[in-house]
């Protein structure tokens, strides 16, 4: 069981992510079962469930909760919770993707949580890079890396999300000719990539079109029903990096499109790389 100090570090996003992950595997659970899972009290679980129900993740049942399936097409996970979900898989994907970078590359990073893990892994390699990103989190992290030149495209900060979207950033990105684009997607359905936000989808399309090569980084939970709006078809992507949780049907769809697919294992990470705690 976690020590009290460790539990404090988990609050609130990690704890809520553990609840969501448990429900993803089990389908439904009682409050006592969830309390045992997170090592907390029933009252803490009730507060977390109220939050997750309010945000659209769950539906309460008598004595517990279950995931809403499917989610609304416009549903967007909270940034802090999303970063914790499938975290070990995202770290493994990020480390693999970082190996695609070479010294003096120009690279466009979108604002997805998996791309953030690429940035962390790339920082350890200490390569000179020119980085274009709409993510305030990535820009803040990368600002201390002396060998990187960081360019923010401009735009509007969406409430609750630490990234820029819209103009003038989208027009600026369309003037670029970058070596690489690394992006995520809200959902991958067959060969269709989708997003929950029109603004985000439009910006990502600009990113893809402004790079010579695009790598899609998606953990296996993203192979699901489509989001609200089309981002692109898999034919516009050069490589997909995902984790071994991907279903055979989803993997077959990607390979039938003759795209390169790299599947990584989170179990290959050292213990220190599997958790942010």
Secondary structure, 3 states (H helix, E strand, C coil): CCCHHHHHHHCCHHHHHHHHHHHHHHCEEEHHHHHHHHCCCHHHHHHHHHHHHHCCCEEEECCEEEECCCCCCCCCCCHHHHHHCCHHHHHHHHHHHHCCCCCCEEEEECCCHHHHHHHHHHHHHCCCEEEEECEHHHHHHHCCCCCEEEEECCCEECCCCCEEECCCHHHHHCCCCEEEEEECCCEEECCEEEECCHHHHHHHHHHHHCEEEEEEECCHHHCCCCCCEEEEEHHHCCEEEEECCCCHHHHHHHHHCCCEEEEECHHHCCHHHCCCC
